[in-house]
Amino acid sequence: MAAKPRRGLIVTADDFGLHSRVNLAVEQAHRHGVLTAASLMIGAPAAADAVGRARTLPELRVGLHLVLADGDAVTPRAGISALLDEHGRFGDNMVRDGVRFFFLPHVRKQLAREIRAQFEAFARTGLTLDHVNTHKHFHLHPTVLGLILEIGREYGMRAMRLPFEINAPLWLRPWISRVRARLDRAGIVHNDYVVGIAKSGRMDEAAWLAALADLPTGVGEIYCHPAFAGDRVLSHGMREYRHADELEALLSPRVADAIRDLGARVGGFGDVLRG
């Protein structure tokens, strides 16, 4: 495995494909701002639009944002009925679902089917798979992570997000260490830390400048959820998110200057970790 640069920075937008307002924000933040990567919800309503935009942005690194909670599935409901609610969507009770993933073989089988379907759908886009992560960091669950590692290698997965924020609570650190060890054993490269969990939906210019002024060494990923303003929330779980402020931060000259001053290697996971 290639040695990591002393300092690298990946700037990612999650939920690419969720809505055309998100997709346009990703395009603008990449063309005119500091955004280097995006994580695609391949089963989301505006996924086809996102893929079309990505094909016109050869420097944008696109990964798979696996959705296994609070979102749309790729597999028809008849094939994964144990995973979906009465509306044909993944629910948001991740504790309950995590227990079912672990203890119920028929649920695990359906989970594997859906994970494979999302990898397959991404592969059909023809886009290069830069990285993999999960909506709401569900790959912290050992069963989910194990299935992703098993299935992902068949589709060329080489990098995953390690959702470890420097100020993470002490109780979470041993769990993160186990995830890191599993990724390392599998030969999957990953960032050293992230910024964006504690301020999810609130990564405005002030938050960016504060984070950039105090970044540790190693490879970091700053992720956010930019979108243009609209007349309704993108999802119930993001009703308090300040998407437009996050887009403004990605377009901010002050943020761009602060990143340049770091002297860090920037790009997607493939550029920063494997180049």
C-alpha positions in Angstrom: 0.0 0.0 0.0 1.4 3.4 -1.0 2.5 5.7 1.9 0.0 8.4 2.7 1.0 12.0 2.2 1.7 14.0 5.3 -1.4 16.1 4.7 -4.2 15.5 2.3 -7.8 16.9 2.0 -10.8 15.4 0.3 -13.9 17.7 0.1 -17.1 15.7 -0.5 -20.7 16.4 -1.0 -23.0 13.6 0.2 -26.5 12.8 -1.1 -25.7 13.5 -4.8 -28.8 12.4 -6.7 -31.3 13.1 -3.9 -32.7 16.1 -5.7 -31.9 18.3 -8.7 -31.2 21.2 -6.2 -28.5 19.0 -4.7 -27.1 18.0 -8.1 -26.9 21.6 -9.3 -25.2 22.6 -6.1 -22.6 19.9 -6.5 -21.9 20.9 -10.1 -21.5 24.6 -9.2 -19.4 23.9 -6.1 -17.0 21.7 -8.2 -16.8 24.1 -11.2 -16.4 27.3 -9.1 -15.5 26.2 -5.6 -13.5 23.7 -3.6 -15.6 20.6 -4.0 -13.5 17.6 -5.2 -15.8 14.6 -4.7 -19.4 13.6 -4.4 -21.2 10.5 -3.0 -24.0 9.3 -5.2 -27.3 7.9 -3.9 -27.8 5.6 -6.9 -31.4 4.8 -6.1 -32.5 8.3 -5.3 -35.1 10.2 -7.4 -32.6 12.5 -9.2 -29.8 9.9 -9.6 -30.0 9.9 -13.4 -29.6 13.7 -13.4 -26.6 13.4 -11.1 -24.9 10.8 -13.3 -25.5 13.0 -16.4 -23.9 16.0 -14.7 -21.0 13.9 -13.4 -20.2 12.8 -17.0 -19.6 16.4 -17.9 -17.3 16.9 -14.9 -14.2 14.6 -15.5 -12.3 15.9 -12.4 -15.2 15.3 -10.0 -14.5 12.1 -8.1 -17.7 10.1 -7.6 -18.3 7.4 -5.0 -21.3 5.3 -4.0 -23.4 6.5 -1.0 -25.0 3.2 0.0 -28.5 3.8 1.3 -29.7 1.3 3.8 -31.7 3.6 6.1 -34.1 6.6 5.5 -34.1 6.4 1.7 -34.9 4.6 -1.5 -33.9 1.1 -2.4 -32.8 -0.2 -5.8 -34.2 -3.7 -5.5 -38.0 -4.1 -6.0 -39.8 -4.4 -2.7 -40.8 -8.1 -3.4 -37.1 -9.0 -3.2 -36.3 -7.2 0.0 -39.6 -6.9 1.8 -38.0 -7.5 5.2 -36.0 -4.3 4.8 -38.6 -1.8 3.7 -41.6 -0.1 5.3 -45.1 0.0 4.1 -44.2 2.8 1.7 -41.4 0.7 0.1 -38.6 2.7 1.7 -35.9 2.0 4.3 -37.0 3.2 7.7 -34.9 5.3 10.1 -34.9 3.0 13.2 -31.3 2.0 12.7 -31.0 0.4 16.2 -33.9 -2.0 15.4 -32.6 -2.7 11.9 -29.1 -3.2 13.1 -30.3 -5.9 15.5 -32.2 -7.6 12.7 -29.2 -7.5 10.4 -27.1 -9.2 13.0 -29.5 -11.9 14.2 -31.8 -12.8 11.3 -30.2 -14.7 8.4 -33.1 -14.0 6.0 -32.7 -10.3 6.7 -29.0 -10.5 6.1 -29.6 -12.3 2.8 -31.9 -9.5 1.6 -29.4 -6.8 2.9 -26.7 -8.4 0.8 -29.0 -8.5 -2.2 -29.7 -4.7 -1.9 -26.0 -3.8 -1.3 -25.1 -5.8 -4.5 -27.9 -4.1 -6.4 -26.6 -0.7 -5.5 -23.0 -1.6 -6.5 -24.3 -3.0 -9.8 -26.4 0.1 -10.5 -23.4 2.3 -9.9 -21.2 0.1 -12.2 -23.8 0.5 -15.0 -23.3 4.3 -15.0 -19.8 3.8 -16.3 -18.4 6.2 -13.7 -15.2 5.4 -12.0 -15.8 4.3 -8.4 -13.7 6.6 -6.3 -15.0 5.6 -2.8 -17.8 4.1 -0.9 -19.6 5.3 2.2 -23.1 4.9 3.7 -26.0 7.1 4.4 -25.9 7.9 8.2 -22.6 6.0 8.5 -24.4 2.6 8.7 -21.2 0.8 7.8 -20.2 1.3 11.4 -22.4 -1.8 11.9 -20.2 -4.9 11.7 -22.7 -6.9 9.5 -23.1 -4.0 7.1 -19.3 -3.4 6.9 -18.6 -7.1 6.3 -21.1 -7.3 3.5 -19.7 -4.2 1.9 -16.2 -5.5 2.1 -17.2 -8.8 0.6 -19.3 -7.5 -2.2 -17.5 -4.3 -2.9 -14.2 -6.0 -3.9 -16.1 -7.5 -6.8 -16.9 -4.0 -8.1 -13.4 -2.5 -7.7 -14.0 -0.8 -4.3 -10.6 0.4 -3.1 -11.5 3.2 -0.7 -14.0 3.9 2.1 -14.8 6.7 4.5 -13.7 6.2 8.1 -16.3 8.3 10.0 -14.0 9.3 12.8 -14.1 12.9 13.9 -11.3 14.1 16.1 -13.6 15.2 18.9 -15.6 11.9 18.8 -16.8 10.7 22.2 -14.5 8.3 24.0 -17.0 5.4 24.0 -17.0 5.5 20.1 -13.2 5.3 19.7 -12.7 1.6 20.3 -15.5 0.9 17.8 -13.8 3.1 15.2 -10.5 1.4 15.8 -12.1 -1.9 15.0 -13.6 -0.5 11.7 -10.2 0.9 10.8 -8.5 -2.4 11.5 -11.0 -4.3 9.3 -10.5 -1.8 6.4 -6.7 -2.2 6.8 -6.9 -6.0 6.8 -9.0 -5.9 3.7 -6.6 -3.6 1.9 -9.2 -0.7 1.6 -7.6 2.7 1.9 -9.4 5.3 4.0 -9.1 8.8 5.4 -7.6 9.3 8.9 -10.4 11.6 10.1 -13.5 13.5 9.0 -14.9 16.9 9.6 -18.7 17.3 9.3 -20.3 15.0 11.8 -20.7 17.3 14.7 -21.8 20.2 12.4 -23.9 18.1 10.0 -26.0 20.5 7.9 -24.2 23.5 9.4 -20.9 23.5 7.6 -21.0 27.2 6.8 -18.0 29.5 6.0 -17.3 30.1 9.7 -17.3 26.3 10.4 -15.0 25.7 7.5 -12.5 28.4 8.4 -12.4 27.2 12.0 -11.8 23.6 10.9 -9.1 24.5 8.4 -7.3 26.5 10.9 -6.9 23.5 13.2 -6.6 20.5 10.9 -4.4 17.7 12.1 -1.8 16.1 9.9 -2.8 13.0 7.8 -5.6 12.7 5.3 -8.8 14.4 6.2 -12.2 14.4 4.5 -14.5 17.3 5.0 -18.0 16.4 3.9 -21.2 18.5 3.7 -24.7 18.6 2.2 -24.9 21.5 -0.3 -28.1 22.4 -2.1 -29.8 25.3 -3.6 -32.7 26.7 -1.6 -36.2 25.5 -2.4 -39.8 25.7 -1.1 -39.7 22.4 0.9 -37.1 20.4 2.8 -35.2 17.7 1.0 -36.0 15.1 3.7 -37.6 15.0 7.2 -34.2 14.2 8.7 -32.6 17.3 7.1 -35.3 19.8 8.0 -32.8 21.8 10.1 -30.0 21.7 7.5 -28.7 24.9 6.1 -28.0 23.6 2.6 -27.6 27.0 1.0 -25.1 28.2 3.6 -23.1 25.0 3.0 -23.0 25.8 -0.7 -21.9 29.3 -0.1 -19.0 28.0 2.0 -17.9 25.7 -0.8 -17.9 28.7 -3.2 -16.2 31.1 -0.6 -12.9 32.6 -1.7 -11.8 32.7 1.9 -12.3 29.0 2.2 -10.4 28.4 -1.1 -7.5 30.6 0.2 -7.4 28.7 3.5 -7.2 25.4 1.7 -4.4 26.6 -0.5 -2.5 27.9 2.5 -2.5 24.3 4.0 -0.3 23.1 1.2 -2.3 19.9 1.3 -2.8 17.4 -1.6 -6.4 17.7 -2.6 -8.8 15.6 -4.7 -10.8 12.5 -4.3 -9.8 9.4 -2.4 -8.0 8.0 -5.5 -6.0 11.2 -5.9 -5.1 11.7 -2.3 -4.7 8.2 -1.0 -3.6 6.1 -4.0 -1.8 8.6 -6.3 
